[in-house]
Amino acid sequence: MDKIKLGVIGAGRIGKIHIENIYSLNENIEINGVVTNNEETINWLEKYGITQIYKNANDLIKNDRINTIIICSPSSFHYDQIKLAASLKKNIFCEKPMDLDLNNVIKLDQIIKKSKIKFMLGFNRRFDPNFKKVKKNIVEGKIGFPKIIKITSRDPNPPNLSYLKNSGGIFLDMSIHDFDIARYLIDEEVVSVFSSGYTFYDNKINEFNDIDTAITTLNFKNGTMAVIDNCRKVSYGYDQRVEVLGSKGLTGCNNKLHNDSYLFNSNGSHFELPMDFFIDRYSESYVNEIKYFIKCLKNNMNIELNSRDGILSTAIAFAAKKSLKEKRLVEIREIINL
């Protein structure tokens, strides 16, 4: 591709991150339009010279001057936007999930394959340097066969209720990142899922058939097991840790702290708290994922994080929801025929 001509749908906090990172790459890229209705955001875009503002996503997608679409809109809009962009042969980067309905995700996968466009799904944690180092240790056989994966993923505060109502629930909105990371780390597929959970901080989310705290166990085809704990609200910051136990050793990564200073005295050991939220914790990963997407476009490379990953991670999320509801182990084949 000679020149990448981008259109960005949605300029909330994720959209702004991508716009900032795109301009930081110093590549031969143009942003030829952004969809937003927010006046403050429109003023913010002016510092990047972006004056082509759209109120309607379809109008941006249909613009002949745009050959690549970055989708950062709410999940409920992804299906129609991906479908239209693919039909017009526009390359797509889309934030997760592709859709809140698994059947729609499967349909989109077929549409994308038929269109032969470049499509990438925004599971940014795969591009975090710490997780990549853990992956490298596993691939190089430094810990032997991976037996147990332990993932901790906890937010300092939950989103507002209006967001939670339309988020698809904790498994589709939050845990889905962890399901993808577990698959990524050992390059294997999940065969069964068991989830349990509870609501601790606001019973109003029970009205949405949702919870704020969950533990999910994944069983992989090769025998590896993963235990994932998620919580929407903790008092000490953004808690993100992973550990993989193998037959020859252990690898993992701890939280990124506000700084690496520490204090030891007669009262004990003192360390800084974890970073406050995902934008700070995963800032590097957002740069790396967009850099990778642009590289794949420019060099006509296959994108390794694609719509099939969207299907598989969504299927795990639906299995987790079913397990929670029915209080039993759910096999993935009950959810989808692979």
C-alpha atoms as a printed R data frame, in Angstrom:
    type eleno elety resid chain resno       x       y      z
1   ATOM     1    CA   MET     A     1   0.000   0.000  0.000
2   ATOM     2    CA   ASP     A     2   1.542   3.311 -1.128
3   ATOM     3    CA   LYS     A     3  -0.216   5.612  1.306
4   ATOM     4    CA   ILE     A     4  -2.459   4.772  4.224
5   ATOM     5    CA   LYS     A     5  -5.458   7.086  4.337
6   ATOM     6    CA   LEU     A     6  -7.267   6.601  7.615
7   ATOM     7    CA   GLY     A     7 -10.725   7.284  8.908
8   ATOM     8    CA   VAL     A     8 -11.344   6.974 12.659
9   ATOM     9    CA   ILE     A     9 -14.800   6.112 13.992
10  ATOM    10    CA   GLY     A    10 -15.082   7.334 17.560
11  ATOM    11    CA   ALA     A    11 -12.743   9.698 19.377
12  ATOM    12    CA   GLY     A    12 -13.311   8.840 23.005
13  ATOM    13    CA   ARG     A    13 -10.345   7.869 25.154
14  ATOM    14    CA   ILE     A    14  -9.377   4.861 22.996
15  ATOM    15    CA   GLY     A    15  -9.860   6.756 19.738
16  ATOM    16    CA   LYS     A    16  -7.707   9.601 21.019
17  ATOM    17    CA   ILE     A    17  -4.969   7.173 22.056
18  ATOM    18    CA   HIS     A    18  -4.870   5.709 18.556
19  ATOM    19    CA   ILE     A    19  -4.868   9.133 16.897
20  ATOM    20    CA   GLU     A    20  -1.987  10.321 19.098
21  ATOM    21    CA   ASN     A    21  -0.014   7.142 18.449
22  ATOM    22    CA   ILE     A    22  -0.579   7.262 14.691
23  ATOM    23    CA   TYR     A    23   0.856  10.776 14.542
24  ATOM    24    CA   SER     A    24   3.803   9.754 16.692
25  ATOM    25    CA   LEU     A    25   4.879   7.093 14.164
26  ATOM    26    CA   ASN     A    26   6.061   9.642 11.564
27  ATOM    27    CA   GLU     A    27   4.856   7.301  8.830
28  ATOM    28    CA   ASN     A    28   3.349   8.200  5.467
29  ATOM    29    CA   ILE     A    29  -0.176   8.254  6.890
30  ATOM    30    CA   GLU     A    30  -3.104  10.637  6.572
31  ATOM    31    CA   ILE     A    31  -6.121  10.862  8.859
32  ATOM    32    CA   ASN     A    32  -8.801  12.048  6.478
33  ATOM    33    CA   GLY     A    33 -11.745  12.065  8.824
34  ATOM    34    CA   VAL     A    34 -12.992  11.354 12.333
35  ATOM    35    CA   VAL     A    35 -16.506  10.535 13.504
36  ATOM    36    CA   THR     A    36 -17.460  12.450 16.643
37  ATOM    37    CA   ASN     A    37 -20.297  14.623 17.939
38  ATOM    38    CA   ASN     A    38 -18.329  16.085 20.839
39  ATOM    39    CA   GLU     A    39 -17.382  19.765 20.466
40  ATOM    40    CA   GLU     A    40 -14.503  19.479 22.936
41  ATOM    41    CA   THR     A    41 -13.095  16.569 20.934
42  ATOM    42    CA   ILE     A    42 -13.465  18.497 17.685
43  ATOM    43    CA   ASN     A    43 -11.335  21.276 19.186
44  ATOM    44    CA   TRP     A    44  -8.797  18.698 20.373
45  ATOM    45    CA   LEU     A    45  -8.534  17.258 16.844
46  ATOM    46    CA   GLU     A    46  -7.602  20.645 15.419
47  ATOM    47    CA   LYS     A    47  -4.126  20.452 16.978
48  ATOM    48    CA   TYR     A    48  -3.462  17.529 14.639
49  ATOM    49    CA   GLY     A    49  -4.859  19.409 11.667
50  ATOM    50    CA   ILE     A    50  -7.928  17.155 11.502
51  ATOM    51    CA   THR     A    51 -10.841  19.274 10.349
52  ATOM    52    CA   GLN     A    52 -12.873  16.712  8.397
53  ATOM    53    CA   ILE     A    53 -15.456  15.761 11.027
54  ATOM    54    CA   TYR     A    54 -18.294  13.327 10.398
55  ATOM    55    CA   LYS     A    55 -21.480  12.920 12.383
56  ATOM    56    CA   ASN     A    56 -22.310   9.641 10.663
57  ATOM    57    CA   ALA     A    57 -19.929   6.660 10.429
58  ATOM    58    CA   ASN     A    58 -21.361   5.448  7.120
59  ATOM    59    CA   ASP     A    59 -20.436   8.714  5.424
60  ATOM    60    CA   LEU     A    60 -16.828   8.357  6.565
61  ATOM    61    CA   ILE     A    61 -16.611   4.711  5.489
62  ATOM    62    CA   LYS     A    62 -17.963   5.565  2.017
63  ATOM    63    CA   ASN     A    63 -15.403   8.347  1.464
64  ATOM    64    CA   ASP     A    64 -13.217   7.313 -1.510
65  ATOM    65    CA   ARG     A    65 -10.256   9.206 -0.024
66  ATOM    66    CA   ILE     A    66 -10.155   6.755  2.890
67  ATOM    67    CA   ASN     A    67  -8.765   3.235  2.430
68  ATOM    68    CA   THR     A    68  -8.417   2.138  6.073
69  ATOM    69    CA   ILE     A    69 -10.906   2.337  8.948
70  ATOM    70    CA   ILE     A    70 -10.093   2.460 12.674
71  ATOM    71    CA   ILE     A    71 -13.217   1.447 14.644
72  ATOM    72    CA   CYS     A    72 -13.380   2.756 18.224
73  ATOM    73    CA   SER     A    73 -17.137   3.062 18.527
74  ATOM    74    CA   PRO     A    74 -19.332   1.280 21.105
75  ATOM    75    CA   SER     A    75 -19.474  -2.485 20.568
76  ATOM    76    CA   SER     A    76 -23.120  -2.457 19.438
77  ATOM    77    CA   PHE     A    77 -22.112  -0.517 16.287
78  ATOM    78    CA   HIS     A    78 -19.193  -2.726 15.236
79  ATOM    79    CA   TYR     A    79 -21.150  -5.247 13.177
80  ATOM    80    CA   ASP     A    80 -22.673  -2.759 10.739
81  ATOM    81    CA   GLN     A    81 -19.469  -0.718 10.478
82  ATOM    82    CA   ILE     A    82 -17.239  -3.737  9.794
83  ATOM    83    CA   LYS     A    83 -19.731  -5.137  7.297
84  ATOM    84    CA   LEU     A    84 -19.934  -1.878  5.324
85  ATOM    85    CA   ALA     A    85 -16.186  -1.231  5.366
86  ATOM    86    CA   ALA     A    86 -15.413  -4.802  4.236
87  ATOM    87    CA   SER     A    87 -17.945  -4.543  1.394
88  ATOM    88    CA   LEU     A    88 -16.072  -1.449  0.168
89  ATOM    89    CA   LYS     A    89 -12.683  -3.220  0.463
90  ATOM    90    CA   LYS     A    90 -11.457  -0.958  3.256
91  ATOM    91    CA   ASN     A    91  -8.833  -2.368  5.612
92  ATOM    92    CA   ILE     A    92  -9.997  -2.420  9.237
93  ATOM    93    CA   PHE     A    93  -8.585  -2.139 12.731
94  ATOM    94    CA   CYS     A    94 -11.366  -2.753 15.254
95  ATOM    95    CA   GLU     A    95 -11.427  -2.568 19.025
96  ATOM    96    CA   LYS     A    96 -12.776  -5.679 20.731
97  ATOM    97    CA   PRO     A    97 -15.262  -7.247 20.608
98  ATOM    98    CA   MET     A    98 -16.324  -7.539 16.980
99  ATOM    99    CA   ASP     A    99 -19.908  -7.883 18.189
100 ATOM   100    CA   LEU     A   100 -21.816  -8.907 21.311
101 ATOM   101    CA   ASP     A   101 -23.574 -11.707 19.388
102 ATOM   102    CA   LEU     A   102 -21.424 -14.738 18.554
103 ATOM   103    CA   ASN     A   103 -23.432 -15.510 15.409
104 ATOM   104    CA   ASN     A   104 -22.700 -12.008 14.135
105 ATOM   105    CA   VAL     A   105 -18.997 -12.477 14.866
106 ATOM   106    CA   ILE     A   106 -19.034 -15.665 12.783
107 ATOM   107    CA   LYS     A   107 -20.827 -13.841  9.947
108 ATOM   108    CA   LEU     A   108 -18.263 -11.040 10.051
109 ATOM   109    CA   ASP     A   109 -15.414 -13.543  9.892
110 ATOM   110    CA   GLN     A   110 -16.905 -14.949  6.676
111 ATOM   111    CA   ILE     A   111 -17.447 -11.462  5.223
112 ATOM   112    CA   ILE     A   112 -13.883 -10.432  6.036
113 ATOM   113    CA   LYS     A   113 -12.384 -13.574  4.499
114 ATOM   114    CA   LYS     A   114 -14.456 -13.144  1.348
115 ATOM   115    CA   SER     A   115 -13.448  -9.486  0.979
116 ATOM   116    CA   LYS     A   116  -9.725 -10.334  1.369
117 ATOM   117    CA   ILE     A   117  -9.101  -7.111  3.277
118 ATOM   118    CA   LYS     A   118  -6.599  -6.691  6.096
119 ATOM   119    CA   PHE     A   119  -8.406  -6.969  9.438
120 ATOM   120    CA   MET     A   120  -6.966  -6.650 12.927
121 ATOM   121    CA   LEU     A   121  -8.717  -6.943 16.271
122 ATOM   122    CA   GLY     A   122  -7.537  -4.731 19.139
123 ATOM   123    CA   PHE     A   123  -6.334  -7.164 21.765
124 ATOM   124    CA   ASN     A   124  -3.567  -4.784 22.767
125 ATOM   125    CA   ARG     A   125  -2.176  -6.865 25.642
126 ATOM   126    CA   ARG     A   126  -0.469  -9.179 23.159
127 ATOM   127    CA   PHE     A   127   1.802  -6.235 22.373
128 ATOM   128    CA   ASP     A   128   2.766  -5.439 25.958
129 ATOM   129    CA   PRO     A   129   6.560  -5.951 26.333
130 ATOM   130    CA   ASN     A   130   6.155  -7.838 29.621
131 ATOM   131    CA   PHE     A   131   3.607 -10.307 28.244
132 ATOM   132    CA   LYS     A   132   5.711 -10.747 25.109
133 ATOM   133    CA   LYS     A   133   8.705 -11.655 27.272
134 ATOM   134    CA   VAL     A   134   6.615 -14.270 29.102
135 ATOM   135    CA   LYS     A   135   5.515 -15.639 25.720
136 ATOM   136    CA   LYS     A   136   9.146 -15.754 24.542
137 ATOM   137    CA   ASN     A   137  10.184 -17.707 27.632
138 ATOM   138    CA   ILE     A   138   7.469 -20.275 26.934
139 ATOM   139    CA   VAL     A   139   8.233 -20.577 23.202
140 ATOM   140    CA   GLU     A   140  11.948 -21.028 23.887
141 ATOM   141    CA   GLY     A   141  11.172 -23.863 26.266
142 ATOM   142    CA   LYS     A   142  12.679 -22.161 29.298
143 ATOM   143    CA   ILE     A   143   9.931 -23.423 31.607
144 ATOM   144    CA   GLY     A   144   9.212 -26.687 29.833
145 ATOM   145    CA   PHE     A   145   5.603 -27.708 29.228
146 ATOM   146    CA   PRO     A   146   3.166 -25.033 30.529
147 ATOM   147    CA   LYS     A   147   0.913 -26.656 33.121
148 ATOM   148    CA   ILE     A   148  -0.882 -23.811 34.899
149 ATOM   149    CA   ILE     A   149  -1.553 -20.209 33.862
150 ATOM   150    CA   LYS     A   150  -2.670 -17.740 36.543
151 ATOM   151    CA   ILE     A   151  -4.007 -14.378 35.364
152 ATOM   152    CA   THR     A   152  -5.094 -11.549 37.655
153 ATOM   153    CA   SER     A   153  -6.993  -8.677 36.049
154 ATOM   154    CA   ARG     A   154  -8.688  -6.164 38.353
155 ATOM   155    CA   ASP     A   155  -9.874  -2.612 37.744
156 ATOM   156    CA   PRO     A   156  -9.629   0.201 40.298
157 ATOM   157    CA   ASN     A   157 -13.174   1.353 39.520
158 ATOM   158    CA   PRO     A   158 -16.050   0.060 37.397
159 ATOM   159    CA   PRO     A   159 -17.468   1.890 34.382
160 ATOM   160    CA   ASN     A   160 -20.723   3.755 34.901
161 ATOM   161    CA   LEU     A   161 -23.999   1.837 34.896
162 ATOM   162    CA   SER     A   162 -25.077   3.089 31.466
163 ATOM   163    CA   TYR     A   163 -21.892   1.590 30.000
164 ATOM   164    CA   LEU     A   164 -22.259  -1.673 31.914
165 ATOM   165    CA   LYS     A   165 -25.845  -2.054 30.746
166 ATOM   166    CA   ASN     A   166 -24.712  -2.303 27.119
167 ATOM   167    CA   SER     A   167 -21.261  -3.847 27.614
168 ATOM   168    CA   GLY     A   168 -22.254  -7.484 27.174
169 ATOM   169    CA   GLY     A   169 -21.243  -8.264 30.750
170 ATOM   170    CA   ILE     A   170 -17.974  -8.839 32.538
171 ATOM   171    CA   PHE     A   171 -16.907 -11.786 30.383
172 ATOM   172    CA   LEU     A   172 -17.385 -10.030 27.025
173 ATOM   173    CA   ASP     A   173 -16.207  -6.629 28.188
174 ATOM   174    CA   MET     A   174 -13.370  -7.374 30.614
175 ATOM   175    CA   SER     A   175 -12.414 -11.057 30.840
176 ATOM   176    CA   ILE     A   176 -12.223 -11.398 27.050
177 ATOM   177    CA   HIS     A   177  -8.764  -9.771 27.141
178 ATOM   178    CA   ASP     A   178  -7.600 -12.454 29.555
179 ATOM   179    CA   PHE     A   179  -9.133 -15.254 27.495
180 ATOM   180    CA   ASP     A   180  -7.170 -13.999 24.505
181 ATOM   181    CA   ILE     A   181  -3.910 -13.663 26.460
182 ATOM   182    CA   ALA     A   182  -4.242 -17.213 27.775
183 ATOM   183    CA   ARG     A   183  -4.673 -18.502 24.204
184 ATOM   184    CA   TYR     A   184  -1.798 -16.341 22.990
185 ATOM   185    CA   LEU     A   185   0.668 -17.440 25.658
186 ATOM   186    CA   ILE     A   186   0.462 -21.153 24.901
187 ATOM   187    CA   ASP     A   187  -0.873 -21.068 21.319
188 ATOM   188    CA   GLU     A   188  -3.545 -23.637 22.102
189 ATOM   189    CA   GLU     A   189  -7.342 -23.757 22.102
190 ATOM   190    CA   VAL     A   190  -9.755 -23.978 25.033
191 ATOM   191    CA   VAL     A   191 -12.021 -27.037 25.206
192 ATOM   192    CA   SER     A   192 -14.011 -26.315 28.378
193 ATOM   193    CA   VAL     A   193 -14.803 -23.479 30.777
194 ATOM   194    CA   PHE     A   194 -16.042 -23.161 34.351
195 ATOM   195    CA   SER     A   195 -16.945 -19.788 35.889
196 ATOM   196    CA   SER     A   196 -18.272 -18.623 39.217
197 ATOM   197    CA   GLY     A   197 -18.914 -15.081 40.345
198 ATOM   198    CA   TYR     A   198 -20.659 -12.605 42.615
199 ATOM   199    CA   THR     A   199 -21.678  -8.946 42.864
200 ATOM   200    CA   PHE     A   200 -19.978  -7.074 45.700
201 ATOM   201    CA   TYR     A   201 -20.062  -3.344 44.986
202 ATOM   202    CA   ASP     A   202 -23.407  -2.431 43.338
203 ATOM   203    CA   ASN     A   203 -26.368  -4.785 43.134
204 ATOM   204    CA   LYS     A   204 -27.899  -2.666 40.369
205 ATOM   205    CA   ILE     A   205 -25.762  -4.510 37.821
206 ATOM   206    CA   ASN     A   206 -27.658  -7.694 38.748
207 ATOM   207    CA   GLU     A   207 -30.529  -6.160 36.788
208 ATOM   208    CA   PHE     A   208 -28.334  -6.558 33.676
209 ATOM   209    CA   ASN     A   209 -27.617 -10.217 34.540
210 ATOM   210    CA   ASP     A   210 -24.067  -9.179 35.295
211 ATOM   211    CA   ILE     A   211 -21.565  -9.471 38.156
212 ATOM   212    CA   ASP     A   212 -18.475  -7.539 39.228
213 ATOM   213    CA   THR     A   213 -16.201 -10.352 40.416
214 ATOM   214    CA   ALA     A   214 -15.455 -13.686 38.734
215 ATOM   215    CA   ILE     A   215 -13.111 -16.645 38.701
216 ATOM   216    CA   THR     A   216 -12.869 -18.614 35.453
217 ATOM   217    CA   THR     A   217 -11.021 -21.843 34.788
218 ATOM   218    CA   LEU     A   218 -10.036 -22.709 31.220
219 ATOM   219    CA   ASN     A   219  -9.046 -26.212 30.155
220 ATOM   220    CA   PHE     A   220  -6.941 -26.380 27.011
221 ATOM   221    CA   LYS     A   221  -6.727 -29.141 24.415
222 ATOM   222    CA   ASN     A   222  -3.143 -29.995 25.417
223 ATOM   223    CA   GLY     A   223  -4.007 -30.310 29.120
224 ATOM   224    CA   THR     A   224  -2.853 -26.848 30.238
225 ATOM   225    CA   MET     A   225  -5.160 -25.152 32.745
226 ATOM   226    CA   ALA     A   226  -5.704 -21.423 33.255
227 ATOM   227    CA   VAL     A   227  -7.227 -19.702 36.284
228 ATOM   228    CA   ILE     A   228  -8.372 -16.113 35.725
229 ATOM   229    CA   ASP     A   229  -9.671 -13.796 38.425
230 ATOM   230    CA   ASN     A   230 -11.446 -10.582 37.503
231 ATOM   231    CA   CYS     A   231 -12.804  -7.801 39.683
232 ATOM   232    CA   ARG     A   232 -14.365  -4.496 38.644
233 ATOM   233    CA   LYS     A   233 -13.281  -2.599 41.771
234 ATOM   234    CA   VAL     A   234 -10.214  -2.787 44.006
235 ATOM   235    CA   SER     A   235  -8.807  -0.127 46.329
236 ATOM   236    CA   TYR     A   236  -5.159  -0.068 45.265
237 ATOM   237    CA   GLY     A   237  -4.950   0.528 41.506
238 ATOM   238    CA   TYR     A   238  -4.953  -1.400 38.243
239 ATOM   239    CA   ASP     A   239  -3.890  -4.943 39.094
240 ATOM   240    CA   GLN     A   240  -2.455  -6.857 36.120
241 ATOM   241    CA   ARG     A   241  -0.336  -9.969 36.699
242 ATOM   242    CA   VAL     A   242   0.358 -13.226 34.913
243 ATOM   243    CA   GLU     A   243   2.244 -16.359 35.937
244 ATOM   244    CA   VAL     A   244   2.880 -19.569 33.991
245 ATOM   245    CA   LEU     A   245   4.058 -22.707 35.759
246 ATOM   246    CA   GLY     A   246   5.887 -25.194 33.567
247 ATOM   247    CA   SER     A   247   7.461 -28.597 34.003
248 ATOM   248    CA   LYS     A   248  10.931 -27.002 34.260
249 ATOM   249    CA   GLY     A   249  10.258 -23.639 35.850
250 ATOM   250    CA   LEU     A   250   8.108 -20.551 36.229
251 ATOM   251    CA   THR     A   251   7.706 -17.337 34.232
252 ATOM   252    CA   GLY     A   252   5.472 -14.319 34.704
253 ATOM   253    CA   CYS     A   253   5.245 -10.575 35.165
254 ATOM   254    CA   ASN     A   254   4.119  -8.351 38.009
255 ATOM   255    CA   ASN     A   255   2.287  -5.049 38.116
256 ATOM   256    CA   LYS     A   256   3.762  -1.892 36.656
257 ATOM   257    CA   LEU     A   257   4.024   0.544 39.549
258 ATOM   258    CA   HIS     A   258   3.945   4.332 39.590
259 ATOM   259    CA   ASN     A   259   7.690   4.107 40.159
260 ATOM   260    CA   ASP     A   260  10.148   1.397 41.139
261 ATOM   261    CA   SER     A   261  11.285   2.927 44.418
262 ATOM   262    CA   TYR     A   262  10.896   0.997 47.649
263 ATOM   263    CA   LEU     A   263  11.516   1.462 51.350
264 ATOM   264    CA   PHE     A   264  12.507  -1.065 54.007
265 ATOM   265    CA   ASN     A   265  12.404  -0.042 57.682
266 ATOM   266    CA   SER     A   266  11.382  -1.333 61.087
267 ATOM   267    CA   ASN     A   267   7.729  -1.083 60.090
268 ATOM   268    CA   GLY     A   268   8.111  -3.357 57.068
269 ATOM   269    CA   SER     A   269   8.498  -3.168 53.294
270 ATOM   270    CA   HIS     A   270   6.928  -0.326 51.325
271 ATOM   271    CA   PHE     A   271   6.371  -0.130 47.561
272 ATOM   272    CA   GLU     A   272   4.465   2.169 45.240
273 ATOM   273    CA   LEU     A   273   0.932   1.230 44.173
274 ATOM   274    CA   PRO     A   274   0.134  -0.121 40.676
275 ATOM   275    CA   MET     A   275  -0.693   2.360 37.942
276 ATOM   276    CA   ASP     A   276  -4.165   3.848 38.074
277 ATOM   277    CA   PHE     A   277  -5.776   2.487 34.908
278 ATOM   278    CA   PHE     A   278  -5.313   0.692 31.596
279 ATOM   279    CA   ILE     A   279  -4.338   3.770 29.592
280 ATOM   280    CA   ASP     A   280  -1.190   4.167 31.701
281 ATOM   281    CA   ARG     A   281  -0.481   0.464 32.266
282 ATOM   282    CA   TYR     A   282  -0.758  -0.483 28.602
283 ATOM   283    CA   SER     A   283   0.443   2.737 26.945
284 ATOM   284    CA   GLU     A   284   3.320   0.926 25.222
285 ATOM   285    CA   SER     A   285   1.088  -1.851 23.974
286 ATOM   286    CA   TYR     A   286  -1.234   0.622 22.225
287 ATOM   287    CA   VAL     A   287   1.721   2.103 20.354
288 ATOM   288    CA   ASN     A   288   3.036  -1.340 19.432
289 ATOM   289    CA   GLU     A   289  -0.271  -2.679 18.144
290 ATOM   290    CA   ILE     A   290  -0.883   0.274 15.812
291 ATOM   291    CA   LYS     A   291   2.728   0.092 14.658
292 ATOM   292    CA   TYR     A   292   2.216  -3.600 13.851
293 ATOM   293    CA   PHE     A   293  -1.051  -2.903 11.981
294 ATOM   294    CA   ILE     A   294   0.590  -0.199  9.862
295 ATOM   295    CA   LYS     A   295   3.570  -2.477  9.162
296 ATOM   296    CA   CYS     A   296   1.259  -5.236  7.943
297 ATOM   297    CA   LEU     A   297  -0.537  -2.814  5.611
298 ATOM   298    CA   LYS     A   298   2.640  -1.340  4.181
299 ATOM   299    CA   ASN     A   299   4.344  -4.698  3.622
300 ATOM   300    CA   ASN     A   300   1.235  -6.695  2.672
301 ATOM   301    CA   MET     A   301   1.826  -9.055  5.621
302 ATOM   302    CA   ASN     A   302  -0.707 -11.455  7.092
303 ATOM   303    CA   ILE     A   303  -2.134 -10.113 10.356
304 ATOM   304    CA   GLU     A   304  -1.757 -12.712 13.106
305 ATOM   305    CA   LEU     A   305  -4.467 -11.189 15.312
306 ATOM   306    CA   ASN     A   306  -7.593 -11.423 13.195
307 ATOM   307    CA   SER     A   307 -11.294 -12.234 13.036
308 ATOM   308    CA   ARG     A   308 -10.770 -15.904 13.962
309 ATOM   309    CA   ASP     A   309  -9.323 -14.739 17.279
310 ATOM   310    CA   GLY     A   310 -12.486 -12.698 17.656
311 ATOM   311    CA   ILE     A   311 -14.624 -15.809 17.223
312 ATOM   312    CA   LEU     A   312 -12.629 -17.935 19.655
313 ATOM   313    CA   SER     A   313 -12.353 -15.350 22.441
314 ATOM   314    CA   THR     A   314 -16.069 -14.530 22.126
315 ATOM   315    CA   ALA     A   315 -16.956 -18.236 22.260
316 ATOM   316    CA   ILE     A   316 -15.015 -18.572 25.523
317 ATOM   317    CA   ALA     A   317 -16.869 -15.555 26.925
318 ATOM   318    CA   PHE     A   318 -20.242 -17.098 26.045
319 ATOM   319    CA   ALA     A   319 -19.165 -20.405 27.583
320 ATOM   320    CA   ALA     A   320 -18.219 -18.521 30.764
321 ATOM   321    CA   LYS     A   321 -21.632 -16.803 30.851
322 ATOM   322    CA   LYS     A   322 -23.396 -20.130 30.369
323 ATOM   323    CA   SER     A   323 -21.258 -21.764 33.052
324 ATOM   324    CA   LEU     A   324 -22.042 -19.010 35.537
325 ATOM   325    CA   LYS     A   325 -25.760 -19.212 34.837
326 ATOM   326    CA   GLU     A   326 -26.009 -23.027 34.882
327 ATOM   327    CA   LYS     A   327 -23.365 -23.621 37.572
328 ATOM   328    CA   ARG     A   328 -21.497 -26.276 35.584
329 ATOM   329    CA   LEU     A   329 -18.551 -26.964 33.309
330 ATOM   330    CA   VAL     A   330 -19.330 -25.931 29.734
331 ATOM   331    CA   GLU     A   331 -17.571 -27.401 26.732
332 ATOM   332    CA   ILE     A   332 -16.717 -25.015 23.911
333 ATOM   333    CA   ARG     A   333 -18.365 -27.363 21.401
334 ATOM   334    CA   GLU     A   334 -21.673 -26.512 23.118
335 ATOM   335    CA   ILE     A   335 -21.117 -22.927 22.026
336 ATOM   336    CA   ILE     A   336 -19.504 -23.285 18.611
337 ATOM   337    CA   ASN     A   337 -18.484 -25.972 16.120
338 ATOM   338    CA   LEU     A   338 -14.817 -25.436 15.357
